[in-house]
Amino acid sequence: MSDHKHATTTRSRPWLSGAIPVLLLLLSLVILPPESSAFCPSKCQCLGGEANSRALCVDAALEDMPIQLNPETKYINLTVNRIRDLAFSLPFYAKLEILDLSQNIIETLGSKNFEYQSELRTLNLSRNLVSSLHKHAFKGLTNLLLLDLSFNRIETVHPTALSDLASLVELDLTNNNIVSLEDNSFRGMSTLEVLVFRNNRLLDVPASNLWHLHALKSLDMSLNLVEFVRNDSFEGLKELLALSLQGNVMSELDLNAFEGLISLKHLDLADNNLT
């Protein structure tokens, strides 16, 4: 009688038999220690011990960022894959220090997707399809030192997109489509030393933004569309050592265009229309 009752109950609740394995799986993930639940995708290499865990998933035909790697992983290389976005993937890796997502097909970075990556030092997003940087795109990356956004399609940058990068030392925006920046786009980035705008569509020197970069040592604005450099365009850049405006369309410079650059050692104005 008891067996018949159990069978009848199971048949009347067909979802129950399918739910049990799922419940067991969830329980195993909760009960087992992190290292036991970690998994390495077939085309990845997972190296190192707990103190130096690394995952190399280069050219692994991945369409999503894997979430089953060791949560203690410090270095993940996902270059040359088919990853489109980062939503819901990064909270699993709070200990991450280096993340390489270059040569994927990421179109948007969204907002607050890096909120749990306070340990991240290097982020490579070069050679993707990012067209804009949204509000709080890098929120949480308070210790990031190097950000590579080169060879994307960036046209617009929200004024707060970079505001959380308080420790950033190098920002590479080579080969994008930036025409101008809103005021205060670099506010709070007082540690930045290297800024690369090479091969964009800048029509003017973003003077109001450069004013915030008191530690800047190298500024590359080559291969843009700058026609004229106004007085005090680089005011406040007392630490600047190298400035490149090569390959623009300048025909004239204001008399005090470079006033205040007291540390400048190298100035490149080649391939302009200056006489």
QUINOR-V247882 format. One record per pair of residues at least 6 apart in sequence whose C-alpha atoms are under 7 Angstrom apart, sorted by the first residue. I is the first residue (numbers start at 1). GAP is how many residues later the second one is. Records with the same first field share a line. If there is no record, write none. Layout:
# QUINOR-V247882
I=GAP / GAP
This chain:
# QUINOR-V247882
10=6
29=8
34=36 / 37
35=35
38=30 / 31 / 32
39=29 / 30 / 31
40=6 / 29
43=14 / 17
44=11 / 12 / 13 / 16
45=10 / 11 / 12
46=8 / 9 / 10
47=6 / 7 / 8
48=6
50=22
52=22
53=19 / 20 / 21 / 22
54=19 / 20 / 21 / 22
55=20 / 21 / 22
56=20 / 21 / 22
57=20 / 21
58=19 / 20 / 21 / 22
59=20 / 21 / 22
60=21
61=20 / 21
62=19 / 20 / 21
63=18 / 19 / 20 / 21
64=19
65=18 / 21 / 24
67=22 / 25
71=21 / 22
72=21 / 23
73=20 / 22 / 23
74=21 / 22 / 23 / 24
75=21 / 22 / 23 / 24
76=22 / 23 / 24
77=22 / 23 / 24
78=22 / 23
79=21 / 22 / 23 / 24 / 25
80=22 / 23 / 24
81=22 / 23
82=22 / 23
83=21 / 22 / 23
84=21 / 22 / 23
85=21 / 22 / 23 / 24
86=23 / 27
87=26
90=23 / 24
91=25
94=22 / 23
95=24
96=21 / 23 / 24
97=22 / 23 / 24 / 25
98=22 / 23 / 24 / 25
99=23 / 24 / 25
100=23 / 24 / 25
101=23 / 24
102=22 / 23 / 24 / 25 / 26
103=23 / 24 / 25
104=23 / 24
105=23 / 24
106=22 / 23 / 24
107=21 / 22 / 23 / 24
108=22
109=28
110=24 / 27
111=23 / 24 / 25 / 26
112=24 / 25 / 26 / 27
114=24 / 25 / 26 / 27
115=24 / 25
116=24
117=23 / 24
118=22 / 23 / 24 / 25
119=24
120=21 / 23 / 24
121=22 / 23 / 24 / 25
122=22 / 23 / 24 / 25
123=23 / 24 / 25
124=23 / 24 / 25
125=23 / 24
126=22 / 23 / 24 / 25 / 26
127=23 / 24 / 25
128=23 / 24
129=23 / 24
130=22 / 23 / 24
131=21 / 22 / 23 / 24
132=22 / 23 / 24 / 25
133=23 / 24 / 25 / 28
134=23 / 24 / 27
135=23 / 25 / 26
136=24 / 25
137=24
138=23 / 24 / 26
139=25
140=24
141=23 / 24
142=22 / 23 / 24 / 25
143=24
144=21 / 23 / 24
145=22 / 23 / 24 / 25
146=22 / 23 / 24 / 25
147=23 / 24 / 25
148=23 / 24 / 25
149=23 / 24
150=22 / 23 / 24 / 25 / 26
151=23 / 24 / 25
152=23 / 24
153=23 / 24
154=22 / 23 / 24
155=22 / 23 / 24
156=22
157=24
159=23 / 24 / 25 / 26
160=25
162=23 / 24
163=23 / 24 / 25
165=24
166=22 / 23 / 24 / 25
167=24
168=21 / 23 / 24
169=22 / 23 / 24 / 25
170=22 / 23 / 24 / 25
171=23 / 24 / 25
172=23 / 24 / 25
173=23 / 24
174=22 / 23 / 24 / 25 / 26
175=23 / 24 / 25
176=23 / 24
177=23 / 24
178=22 / 23 / 24
179=22 / 23 / 24
180=22 / 23
181=25
183=25 / 26
184=25
185=24
186=23 / 26
187=25
189=23 / 24
190=22 / 23 / 24 / 25
191=24
192=21 / 23 / 24
193=22 / 23 / 24 / 25
194=22 / 23 / 24 / 25
195=23 / 24 / 25
196=23 / 24 / 25
197=23 / 24
198=22 / 23 / 24 / 25 / 26
199=23 / 24 / 25
200=23 / 24
201=23 / 24
202=22 / 23 / 24
203=22 / 23 / 24
204=22
205=24 / 28
207=26 / 27
210=24
211=24 / 25
213=24
214=22 / 23 / 24 / 25
215=24
216=21 / 23 / 24
217=22 / 23 / 24 / 25
218=22 / 23 / 24 / 25
219=23 / 24 / 25
220=23 / 24 / 25
221=23 / 24
222=22 / 23 / 24 / 25 / 26
223=23 / 24 / 25
224=23 / 24
225=23 / 24
226=22 / 23 / 24
227=21 / 22 / 23 / 24
228=22 / 23 / 24 / 25
229=24 / 25 / 28
230=23 / 24 / 27
231=23 / 24 / 25 / 26
232=24 / 25 / 26 / 27
233=24
234=24
235=24 / 25
236=24
237=23 / 24
238=22 / 23 / 24 / 25
239=24
240=21 / 23 / 24
241=22 / 23 / 24 / 25
242=22 / 23 / 24 / 25
243=23 / 24 / 25
244=23 / 24 / 25
245=23 / 24
246=22 / 23 / 24 / 25 / 26
247=23 / 24 / 25
248=23 / 24
249=23 / 24
250=22 / 23 / 24
251=21 / 22 / 23
252=22
